[in-house]
Amino acid sequence: MNDYPWFERGHVAIVTGASKGLGLAVARELARAGIALVIDARGEESLAAAEHELSQLGPVVAIAGDVAEGAHVHQLVEAAETRFGRIDLIVNNASTIGRSPLPALEHLSPATFDRIFTTNVYAPLHLIQHALPVMRRNGGGTIVNISSDAAIEAYPGWGGYGSAKAALEHVSRILAAELEGSGIGVIVADPGDMDTELHRAAVPDAERASLADPRDVAPALLRAIAAPRGAFVRVALQSAAVVASV
Ligand SMILES: NC(=O)c1ccc[n+]([C@@H]2O[C@H](COP(=O)([O-])OP(=O)(O)OC[C@H]3O[C@@H](n4cnc5c(N)ncnc54)[C@H](OP(=O)(O)O)[C@@H]3O)[C@@H](O)[C@H]2O)c1
């Protein structure tokens, strides 16, 4: 039985960074709801394992690659179009915090800053830019950009990642204003702290038991996607609170 009856079976989602962590948990929920998937990640082995698992639930195309590379982003959109004929949902989940231990802004190198911004801000926008004509042909869709409380809080050492997530959030707000009336909504979602590789790399001494399991966070994201809203909404998934809606 579909736990998210508002999703139409046969709709199509692109989920980036879906080989583990939150991306895999979201892809799993979407597949269970009858959504066809295009997923990616850089590591081929873990992506193949995710593809194998998800293919037991429904149609999935997995393409290994880096969201920071334009040709790979084009492949994702083309796969959705040629294999499934439409795109209804984009979940921009893939992210990097940069190398740990996280340096203070005073010591953040231009190359690291550039890499963090390309992966967290330009790559999601690039995927959106390329997918929008396909979404418009469907008459609408949903764009979900995964953010963080680091976009708002000033955590020392998190300056590259935090400022990139803040930029992603503002890109999302402006995009929503530009897409007003198109039937395409934009959601920014802060998943809260989760026990994942990204968190382990950033905060190796964290108390793991206090962190959420991404499998428990993913259903909150799907509920947020489905809830009635304006053109833009920011949600904090672990509080299940709508923080801002326009
Ligand atoms: N974990 C937390 O506590 C937390 C808190 C707030 C926000 N978030 C956000 O939640 C999202 C998911 O994070 P997570 O904790 O689930 O991370 P994760 O477990 O480390 O998973 C990240 C996924 O993204 C893929 N990936 C990373 N860089 C990529 C790239 N350049 N191109 C394509 N795929 C890439 C990874 O696979 P490969 O490495 O093989 O590419 C993996 O599948 C991120 O946007 C993160 O900023 C997480």
The ligand as a MOL file (V3000), in Angstrom:
LIG
                    3D

  0  0  0     0  0            999 V3000
M  V30 BEGIN CTAB
M  V30 COUNTS 48 52 0 0 0
M  V30 BEGIN ATOM
M  V30 1 N 23.9630 14.1550 7.9850 0
M  V30 2 C 23.5680 15.2860 8.5790 0
M  V30 3 O 23.5940 15.4070 9.8170 0
M  V30 4 C 23.0410 16.4320 7.7340 0
M  V30 5 C 22.6180 17.5780 8.4040 0
M  V30 6 C 22.1200 18.6450 7.6550 0
M  V30 7 C 22.0700 18.5500 6.2740 0
M  V30 8 N 22.5000 17.4220 5.6520 0 CHG=1
M  V30 9 C 22.3780 17.3570 4.1900 0
M  V30 10 O 21.7010 16.1620 3.8320 0
M  V30 11 C 22.1160 15.7470 2.5140 0
M  V30 12 C 22.5010 14.2750 2.5420 0
M  V30 13 O 23.6060 14.1170 3.4030 0
M  V30 14 P 23.9680 12.7200 4.0910 0
M  V30 15 O 24.3340 13.0560 5.4950 0
M  V30 16 O 22.9000 11.7330 3.7980 0 CHG=-1
M  V30 17 O 25.3090 12.3630 3.3060 0
M  V30 18 P 26.0120 10.9430 2.9940 0
M  V30 19 O 25.4470 9.8380 3.8090 0
M  V30 20 O 27.4700 11.2200 3.0570 0
M  V30 21 O 25.5550 10.6660 1.4910 0
M  V30 22 C 25.9000 11.5710 0.4790 0
M  V30 23 C 25.5060 10.9730 -0.8430 0
M  V30 24 O 25.8280 11.9020 -1.8900 0
M  V30 25 C 26.7680 11.3090 -2.7960 0
M  V30 26 N 27.6340 12.3800 -3.2880 0
M  V30 27 C 28.4720 13.1570 -2.5530 0
M  V30 28 N 29.0790 14.0400 -3.3640 0
M  V30 29 C 28.5920 13.8300 -4.6120 0
M  V30 30 C 28.8480 14.4160 -5.8750 0
M  V30 31 N 29.7250 15.4220 -6.0090 0
M  V30 32 N 28.1790 13.9500 -6.9480 0
M  V30 33 C 27.2850 12.9410 -6.8270 0
M  V30 34 N 27.0090 12.3390 -5.6530 0
M  V30 35 C 27.6710 12.7780 -4.5620 0
M  V30 36 C 27.4620 10.2300 -1.9510 0
M  V30 37 O 28.0520 9.1930 -2.7110 0
M  V30 38 P 29.5680 9.3000 -3.2810 0
M  V30 39 O 30.4200 9.7980 -2.1560 0
M  V30 40 O 29.8980 7.9070 -3.7320 0
M  V30 41 O 29.5070 10.2780 -4.4120 0
M  V30 42 C 26.2610 9.6970 -1.1700 0
M  V30 43 O 25.4560 8.8770 -1.9740 0
M  V30 44 C 23.2400 16.7030 2.1200 0
M  V30 45 O 22.7440 17.7200 1.2850 0
M  V30 46 C 23.7020 17.2920 3.4460 0
M  V30 47 O 24.2780 18.5670 3.2890 0
M  V30 48 C 22.9900 16.3590 6.3480 0
M  V30 END ATOM
M  V30 BEGIN BOND
M  V30 1 1 1 2
M  V30 2 2 2 3
M  V30 3 1 2 4
M  V30 4 1 4 5
M  V30 5 2 4 48
M  V30 6 2 5 6
M  V30 7 1 6 7
M  V30 8 2 7 8
M  V30 9 1 8 9
M  V30 10 1 8 48
M  V30 11 1 9 10
M  V30 12 1 9 46
M  V30 13 1 10 11
M  V30 14 1 11 12
M  V30 15 1 11 44
M  V30 16 1 12 13
M  V30 17 1 13 14
M  V30 18 2 14 15
M  V30 19 1 14 16
M  V30 20 1 14 17
M  V30 21 1 17 18
M  V30 22 2 18 19
M  V30 23 1 18 20
M  V30 24 1 18 21
M  V30 25 1 21 22
M  V30 26 1 22 23
M  V30 27 1 23 24
M  V30 28 1 23 42
M  V30 29 1 24 25
M  V30 30 1 25 26
M  V30 31 1 25 36
M  V30 32 1 26 27
M  V30 33 1 26 35
M  V30 34 2 27 28
M  V30 35 1 28 29
M  V30 36 1 29 30
M  V30 37 2 29 35
M  V30 38 1 30 31
M  V30 39 2 30 32
M  V30 40 1 32 33
M  V30 41 2 33 34
M  V30 42 1 34 35
M  V30 43 1 36 37
M  V30 44 1 36 42
M  V30 45 1 37 38
M  V30 46 2 38 39
M  V30 47 1 38 40
M  V30 48 1 38 41
M  V30 49 1 42 43
M  V30 50 1 44 45
M  V30 51 1 44 46
M  V30 52 1 46 47
M  V30 END BOND
M  V30 END CTAB
M  END
